[in-house]
Amino acid sequence: MTKDLEETLAGLGPGYREVVDRLRTAQNLTPVVRTFRPIPYLAAATVVALLGLASVLTMRESSVIVRHGVYTAAYEKGAEALSSIVSAQRADGSWANDFLTRQNAAALRGASSEEMKIAYKKAVRYLRLKGLRPLTDEELEHFAARAREMALTVS
């Protein structure tokens, strides 16, 4: 350090001498060199990508199953059909669209199971918020008859 800097440091007080000493010792330290190892990061990224792909494929497969099953499940009169309807219900009480929500609510209307009664109430609450109501029994039967006709003409 130069004589001028020494005089300035002496004029500042004893506390500053400690700071300068710490700075000078830090200058003499050897830096720790960290090497970048991409293998763990690549492995983690691969795992995340595979999990994401698996979840997308699972959702896609289940949505196809649910889509075809739920559209016709309301026309069937069994506990299994009603269970599949309840399992496809969204948290807000709806299904894929408002028509399906109206149809499935109508199918659940007369259910005796507590789980199905709750699903019916959630669906009705959702429909009321949108200014809609479940299909009547006549409307539900009309759509069921049309679906049976369509199934006969396709097969």
WOZI-V115947 format. One record per backbone hydrogen bond with DSSP energy under -1.0 kcal/mol. NH is the residue of the N-H (numbers start at 1). CO is the residue of the C=O. E is the energy in kcal/mol with one decimal. If there is no record, write none. Layout:
# WOZI-V115947
((NH & CO & E) (NH & CO & E))
This chain:
# WOZI-V115947
((6 & 2 & -2.2) (7 & 3 & -2.2) (8 & 4 & -2.1) (9 & 5 & -2.4) (10 & 6 & -2.3) (11 & 7 & -2.0) (12 & 8 & -1.1) (13 & 9 & -1.0) (18 & 14 & -1.1) (19 & 15 & -1.2) (20 & 16 & -2.3) (21 & 17 & -2.4) (22 & 18 & -2.4) (23 & 19 & -2.3) (24 & 20 & -2.3) (25 & 21 & -2.1) (26 & 22 & -2.0) (27 & 23 & -1.3) (42 & 38 & -3.0) (43 & 39 & -2.6) (44 & 40 & -2.3) (45 & 41 & -2.5) (46 & 42 & -2.3) (47 & 43 & -2.2) (48 & 44 & -2.4) (49 & 45 & -2.4) (50 & 46 & -2.5) (51 & 47 & -2.4) (52 & 48 & -2.5) (53 & 49 & -2.5) (54 & 50 & -2.5) (55 & 51 & -2.3) (56 & 52 & -2.3) (57 & 53 & -2.5) (58 & 54 & -2.2) (59 & 55 & -2.6) (60 & 56 & -2.5) (61 & 57 & -2.4) (62 & 58 & -2.8) (63 & 59 & -2.5) (64 & 60 & -1.8) (65 & 61 & -2.0) (66 & 62 & -3.0) (67 & 63 & -2.7) (68 & 64 & -2.0) (69 & 65 & -2.3) (70 & 66 & -3.2) (71 & 67 & -1.3) (73 & 69 & -1.6) (75 & 72 & -1.4) (76 & 73 & -1.3) (82 & 78 & -1.9) (83 & 79 & -2.3) (84 & 80 & -2.0) (85 & 81 & -1.7) (86 & 82 & -2.4) (87 & 83 & -2.4) (89 & 86 & -1.2) (90 & 94 & -3.2) (93 & 90 & -1.6) (101 & 97 & -2.0) (102 & 98 & -2.7) (103 & 99 & -2.7) (104 & 100 & -2.9) (105 & 101 & -2.2) (106 & 102 & -1.8) (107 & 103 & -1.9) (108 & 104 & -1.9) (111 & 108 & -1.7) (117 & 113 & -2.1) (118 & 114 & -2.2) (119 & 115 & -2.0) (120 & 116 & -2.3) (121 & 117 & -2.4) (122 & 118 & -2.4) (123 & 119 & -2.2) (124 & 120 & -2.6) (125 & 121 & -2.4) (126 & 122 & -2.3) (127 & 123 & -2.7) (128 & 124 & -2.7) (129 & 125 & -1.8) (130 & 126 & -1.0) (131 & 128 & -1.4) (132 & 127 & -3.2) (135 & 102 & -1.5) (140 & 136 & -2.5) (141 & 137 & -2.3) (142 & 138 & -2.4) (143 & 139 & -2.4) (144 & 140 & -2.1) (145 & 141 & -2.5) (146 & 142 & -2.1) (147 & 143 & -2.2) (148 & 144 & -2.2) (149 & 145 & -2.3) (150 & 146 & -2.5) (151 & 147 & -2.2) (152 & 148 & -2.0) (153 & 149 & -2.2) (154 & 150 & -2.0) (155 & 151 & -2.0))
